[in-house]
Amino acid sequence: MLALALGALAVFVVFAYFQMPLVWWTIAAALLAWYASVIGDFSFILNIFLATALVVVAAVLNLPFIRRKLLTDHILAVYRRILPDMSQTEKEAIDAGTVWWDGDLFSGKPDWDKLLAVPAPRLSAEEQAFLDGPVEELCAMCNDWEITHERQDLPPQVWQFIKDKGFLGMIIPRKFGGLGFSALAHSAVVMKLSTRSSTAAITVMVPNSLGPGELLLHYGTDEQKNHYLPRLAKGLEVPCFALTNPEAGSDAAAIPDRAVVCKGIWQGKEVLGMRVTWDKRYITLGPVATLLGLAFRLYDPEHLIGEKEDLGITCALVPTSTPGVNIGRRHLPLNAAFQNGPNWGKDVFMPLDWIIGGRDYAGKGWMMLMGCLAAGRAISLPTSSVGGAKALTRFTGAYARVRAQFKTPIGRLEGVEEALGRIAAHTYMMDATRVMTAGAVDLGEKPAVLSAIAKYHMTERARACVNDAMDIHGGKGICLGPNNWLGRGYQIAPVAITVEGANILTRTLIIFGQGAIRCHPYVLREMRAAKELEAAEASREFDDAFTSHVGHVISNGVRTLVYGLTRSSFAPVPRNSSAETRHYYRHVSRLSAAFAFLADVSMLAMGGALKRKEKISGRLGDVLSMMYLASATLKRYEDMGRVKADLPLVRWSVRDALYHAQQALDGIFSNFPVKSLATLLRWTIFPLGMSFRPPLDSRNRECAQIALEPGAARDRLTAGMYIPKGETDATGILEAAFAAAIAGEPIDRKLRDARKQGINDPHAVLTAEELVQWQRKEALRKQVIKVDDFPQDFGRAEIEQKLAAEKPVTAKAA
Ligand SMILES: Cc1cc2nc3c(=O)[nH]c(=O)nc-3n(C[C@H](O)[C@H](O)[C@H](O)COP(=O)(O)OP(=O)(O)OC[C@H]3O[C@@H](n4cnc5c(N)ncnc54)[C@H](O)[C@@H]3O)c2cc1C
């Protein structure tokens, strides 16, 4: 009997592990029953009873029409009762976008070979030429202190350059006069600009993200496209997109801005139009926009265009010169100088033709916004965050080498090294995620969940990096002025956290909440069967999805336990994985099975309440996110040709991600509402205890070393950023001081040795050539450690004078 029990257990584990079809389970059960009967010498009655039970259970489970009648139709009825109703806007958000690698991670069985077979995204020669030409030139034109302090705007010639060179139309196809760039190129441009001027980067980023251009491309009428797209591409129009209302920020679908369909006089004729009343705030480029993308709720009380009274959210394009449009004042978002401000209007009449897509798209605004959100969100903020992190790596590494305390470059002090190593490793992972996510967009994906992961984690990591960089710079980072390359980046970090889905909401509501429905192999099918299908069709679809779902849960549970007991040894890896990274693939595969199992158990245990349990769903989202970031990092290592010098960055960042995923899991177990299930989950997922450890200090040192040493690894890590030529500004001087500090180290040693012998005069120790080199190094060092000071008015009077002299030009450009 013991052998029988062990045999049954073995069969269960093997069959569940490989997710065998039901018919195999049935055959195995029959064989085991027969064997039990033989060795147990069962009575005739018992044998008959056993056989009958077996036949009944086998029939119920294997024959769909019986299974539906006796089992799954009843479950469907209960499911229909408990499944909360979804609002139209929730439905449209769920339906938007596509599922890509997130689907694999949710399945519990990521197909690594499929991921690694995706070609590494590459820029075209033309895109590269744009980066090396106009983008480089634009960066050189931007002086961040002048922009953020003196003008609080881009200089007129920079505005003009941006418009003339097509920066505002990167996503607009060539046939409309745009640059027609790939998502990767778009991302590379924004990244490079972000390493020089966040104002320039945001100014370029916004028209290429969710807004008039993107909406027109997907939904515009031919007439709208032919009129506006060439004008947007050439910078003849400056667009903005206004959704946020003082009463509706995160809950944007609740905007109270409204329009009523009515007749009115337009250009001397009576036309069908709408009277729109709105009050918007925080609108980027709003104060200088000529074309206002406007979202409002449209009502048709007199049924002039159809049966429905409340048509829903609608998007229109409104020239800001329209009488009644109030625009032009500015907010001051944490001293950032990009244009941002409120706008409003009361009962402004506009023709229905101004609705993007025309009358047919009245009320479809939310669907349009959700449909377009993923591409922009996958690029804008993740990319600008990576740009920031690259600049932090390069400049903080250089500063840590130039600045010395206790007779040692501060980068060699372990505490500083720890922070610097973190910055470098985060940068590698962030760049990997940027490239993979933009690459997905270029493959035609609209990665709704992955773009939310990229947005949340890249902006949070940028904030962590800038905090570390500020600590490393000490007072030098705090006192603002032209010599401070860091302070403005520190100030602006929360802007990226707040926009395009504020981060707390993105983490706790979107990543897992949307992922659980969109990326799960069966949940959406079950929901659709319950809510959208009827009668036999619903019954068939639900039965199929539900039975597959049960097999999926059992299989993931068993595989999780097996992977846990064997420390991930049997978890899938790609066919050609290398010895250095194979175990990481295994661990992510194990996490994927654990996550899939846990996600299902959580949904089962908490049902609809899970949506409100944001502390749990936030942590579930963290596990999914860590797997995505680790996958992107591993793919990047492969795509770059397995460069050994980059391995410390890969090792630190993947290990850190695994450790964080484990912490998130621990947090879920500790706070799971059903304690017995929590214990079961803990034993299943970590049967031998929590085995992932934080990255090693030695690895952190290797990462810091990459930021501290000139060379190919540092250049690779910061590739694509703007590096000033010459010593014309603070970062140019820093680059030169860094090179001089390293070249001058033998001379420093010589001087130190001489001092030990009581010789303090460098002239007495150094050759003439060495003396010149040492003096230049010292001069550069002194410039680097210098901070700015100002007259009492911070130089305002002088600045006003300078700007007054050129006011006519500024006014023209504006
Ligand atoms: C500089 C800047 C530029 C902007 N540009 C534009 C623009 O061009 N166009 C435009 O339309 N809008 C723009 N916005 C608006 C931006 O999208 C909103 O600020 C954002 O949606 C958050 O809204 P809120 O600031 O009102 O915060 P609130 O909605 O009040 O949120 C406050 C906090 O509550 C959290 N929260 C809210 N709901 C939940 C929930 N269900 N679960 C968990 N946490 C939740 C949020 O994450 C946030 O942390 C911009 C904002 C800024 C600051």
The ligand as a MOL file (V3000), in Angstrom:
LIG
                    3D

  0  0  0     0  0            999 V3000
M  V30 BEGIN CTAB
M  V30 COUNTS 53 58 0 0 0
M  V30 BEGIN ATOM
M  V30 1 C 4.4520 68.4840 -14.4900 0
M  V30 2 C 3.1840 67.8200 -14.8750 0
M  V30 3 C 2.8750 67.6620 -16.2130 0
M  V30 4 C 1.6500 67.1150 -16.5870 0
M  V30 5 N 1.2960 67.0780 -17.9060 0
M  V30 6 C 0.0030 66.7470 -18.2140 0
M  V30 7 C -0.4770 66.8940 -19.5590 0
M  V30 8 O 0.2550 67.2950 -20.4680 0
M  V30 9 N -1.7740 66.5850 -19.8050 0
M  V30 10 C -2.6140 66.1370 -18.8360 0
M  V30 11 O -3.7750 65.8860 -19.1140 0
M  V30 12 N -2.1790 65.9420 -17.5580 0
M  V30 13 C -0.8940 66.2620 -17.2360 0
M  V30 14 N -0.4590 66.1090 -15.9410 0
M  V30 15 C -1.3570 65.5690 -14.9490 0
M  V30 16 C -0.9270 64.2030 -14.4250 0
M  V30 17 O -1.2760 63.2300 -15.3530 0
M  V30 18 C -1.6260 64.0520 -13.0520 0
M  V30 19 O -0.8750 64.8350 -12.1660 0
M  V30 20 C -1.6770 62.6310 -12.6220 0
M  V30 21 O -2.6430 61.9650 -13.3490 0
M  V30 22 C -2.0130 62.5110 -11.1320 0
M  V30 23 O -3.1350 63.2800 -10.7930 0
M  V30 24 P -3.0650 64.2520 -9.5320 0
M  V30 25 O -1.8080 65.0250 -9.6090 0
M  V30 26 O -4.3380 64.9820 -9.4850 0
M  V30 27 O -2.9340 63.2960 -8.2900 0
M  V30 28 P -4.1220 62.5070 -7.5770 0
M  V30 29 O -4.9800 61.8460 -8.5680 0
M  V30 30 O -4.7390 63.4000 -6.5820 0
M  V30 31 O -3.3190 61.3620 -6.8500 0
M  V30 32 C -2.6330 61.5710 -5.6140 0
M  V30 33 C -1.9710 60.2870 -5.1910 0
M  V30 34 O -2.9520 59.2630 -4.9990 0
M  V30 35 C -2.5630 58.1000 -5.7090 0
M  V30 36 N -3.7510 57.3900 -6.1540 0
M  V30 37 C -4.8120 57.8910 -6.8050 0
M  V30 38 N -5.7050 56.9100 -7.0310 0
M  V30 39 C -5.1850 55.7740 -6.5340 0
M  V30 40 C -5.6240 54.4140 -6.4430 0
M  V30 41 N -6.7680 54.0040 -6.9170 0
M  V30 42 N -4.8250 53.5320 -5.8230 0
M  V30 43 C -3.6430 53.9300 -5.3180 0
M  V30 44 N -3.1800 55.1780 -5.3760 0
M  V30 45 C -3.9420 56.0900 -5.9640 0
M  V30 46 C -1.7270 58.5930 -6.8650 0
M  V30 47 O -0.8420 57.5770 -7.3030 0
M  V30 48 C -0.9800 59.7470 -6.2290 0
M  V30 49 O 0.1340 59.2520 -5.5710 0
M  V30 50 C 0.7730 66.6270 -15.5810 0
M  V30 51 C 1.1110 66.7520 -14.2430 0
M  V30 52 C 2.2960 67.3600 -13.8800 0
M  V30 53 C 2.6130 67.5020 -12.4200 0
M  V30 END ATOM
M  V30 BEGIN BOND
M  V30 1 1 1 2
M  V30 2 1 2 3
M  V30 3 2 2 52
M  V30 4 2 3 4
M  V30 5 1 4 5
M  V30 6 1 4 50
M  V30 7 2 5 6
M  V30 8 1 6 7
M  V30 9 1 6 13
M  V30 10 2 7 8
M  V30 11 1 7 9
M  V30 12 1 9 10
M  V30 13 2 10 11
M  V30 14 1 10 12
M  V30 15 2 12 13
M  V30 16 1 13 14
M  V30 17 1 14 15
M  V30 18 1 14 50
M  V30 19 1 15 16
M  V30 20 1 16 17
M  V30 21 1 16 18
M  V30 22 1 18 19
M  V30 23 1 18 20
M  V30 24 1 20 21
M  V30 25 1 20 22
M  V30 26 1 22 23
M  V30 27 1 23 24
M  V30 28 2 24 25
M  V30 29 1 24 26
M  V30 30 1 24 27
M  V30 31 1 27 28
M  V30 32 2 28 29
M  V30 33 1 28 30
M  V30 34 1 28 31
M  V30 35 1 31 32
M  V30 36 1 32 33
M  V30 37 1 33 34
M  V30 38 1 33 48
M  V30 39 1 34 35
M  V30 40 1 35 36
M  V30 41 1 35 46
M  V30 42 1 36 37
M  V30 43 1 36 45
M  V30 44 2 37 38
M  V30 45 1 38 39
M  V30 46 1 39 40
M  V30 47 2 39 45
M  V30 48 1 40 41
M  V30 49 2 40 42
M  V30 50 1 42 43
M  V30 51 2 43 44
M  V30 52 1 44 45
M  V30 53 1 46 47
M  V30 54 1 46 48
M  V30 55 1 48 49
M  V30 56 2 50 51
M  V30 57 1 51 52
M  V30 58 1 52 53
M  V30 END BOND
M  V30 END CTAB
M  END
